[in-house]
Amino acid sequence: MPTLNIRYYVDPETGSPHIYNHGVTEDEVEEVLAKPGEDRQGYEGARVAVGQTQAGRFLRVIYVPDPEPHSIFVITSYDLRGKTLTAYRRRRRKR
């Protein structure tokens, strides 16, 4: 399978990927995208991947598929916490 090309939304104020504003690294995003616990349709053509990093952190990654094959554009990523994390764990247990 070809390698996935991942581009990131860059925050115009900082000049860095927006995920940094949430304390998330590119490696963590790639871990979740490589093996998501869930990947479903989001709003306006976006997709939402949820999964756990190797370090045990639960993240939600919002992205859109790029027109170019095997390429995606990551808009943001942040920690799952509280009720959303509890609901995700409950859905995973039901499988």
C-alpha positions as CSV (number, residue, x, y, z in Angstrom):
1,M,0.0,0.0,0.0
2,P,1.4,3.4,-0.9
3,T,2.4,5.8,1.8
4,L,-0.2,8.3,3.0
5,N,0.8,11.9,2.2
6,I,-0.5,14.1,5.1
7,R,-0.7,17.9,5.0
8,Y,-1.6,20.0,8.0
9,Y,-3.6,23.2,8.4
10,V,-1.1,26.0,9.3
11,D,-2.2,28.6,11.9
12,P,-1.7,32.0,10.2
13,E,-0.8,33.6,13.6
14,T,1.9,31.1,14.6
15,G,3.0,29.7,11.2
16,S,2.9,26.3,12.8
17,P,0.5,23.4,12.3
18,H,-2.8,24.1,14.1
19,I,-2.5,20.8,16.0
20,Y,0.3,22.3,18.0
21,N,-2.3,24.6,19.6
22,H,-3.8,21.5,21.2
23,G,-0.4,20.0,22.2
24,V,-0.7,17.3,19.5
25,T,2.3,16.2,17.4
26,E,2.4,15.0,13.8
27,D,3.6,11.6,15.0
28,E,0.5,11.2,17.2
29,V,-1.9,12.2,14.4
30,E,-0.2,9.6,12.1
31,E,-0.5,6.9,14.8
32,V,-4.3,7.5,15.0
33,L,-4.8,7.7,11.2
34,A,-2.8,4.5,10.7
35,K,-5.0,2.5,13.1
36,P,-8.2,4.5,14.0
37,G,-10.7,3.0,16.4
38,E,-13.3,4.8,14.5
39,D,-13.3,6.8,11.2
40,R,-16.6,8.3,10.2
41,Q,-18.2,11.1,8.2
42,G,-18.0,14.5,9.8
43,Y,-19.5,17.8,8.6
44,E,-19.1,19.4,5.1
45,G,-17.1,16.5,3.6
46,A,-14.7,16.2,6.6
47,R,-13.9,12.9,8.3
48,V,-13.4,12.2,12.0
49,A,-10.9,9.6,13.1
50,V,-10.7,8.7,16.8
51,G,-8.1,6.5,18.3
52,Q,-5.4,5.9,20.8
53,T,-1.7,6.7,20.4
54,Q,1.0,4.2,21.4
55,A,1.6,6.4,24.5
56,G,-2.1,5.8,25.5
57,R,-3.5,9.2,24.6
58,F,-7.0,9.3,23.0
59,L,-7.3,11.8,20.1
60,R,-9.9,13.0,17.6
61,V,-8.4,13.9,14.2
62,I,-10.5,16.0,11.9
63,Y,-9.4,15.8,8.2
64,V,-10.5,15.9,4.6
65,P,-9.4,13.6,1.8
66,D,-7.3,15.4,-0.8
67,P,-8.2,15.1,-4.5
68,E,-4.7,13.6,-4.9
69,P,-4.7,9.9,-4.3
70,H,-3.3,8.7,-0.9
71,S,-3.3,12.2,0.4
72,I,-5.2,13.9,3.2
73,F,-5.4,17.4,4.8
74,V,-5.5,17.4,8.6
75,I,-7.5,20.4,9.9
76,T,-7.1,19.8,13.7
77,S,-6.6,17.2,16.4
78,Y,-7.3,17.3,20.1
79,D,-7.7,15.1,23.2
80,L,-10.9,13.2,23.9
81,R,-11.9,13.9,27.4
82,G,-14.9,13.5,29.8
83,K,-18.1,12.4,28.3
84,T,-16.8,12.1,24.7
85,L,-14.1,9.7,25.9
86,T,-16.5,7.7,28.0
87,A,-18.9,7.3,25.0
88,Y,-16.0,6.3,22.7
89,R,-14.9,3.6,25.2
90,R,-18.4,2.4,25.5
91,R,-18.8,2.1,21.7
92,R,-15.5,0.2,21.5
93,R,-16.6,-2.3,24.2
94,K,-19.7,-3.2,22.3
95,R,-17.7,-4.5,19.4
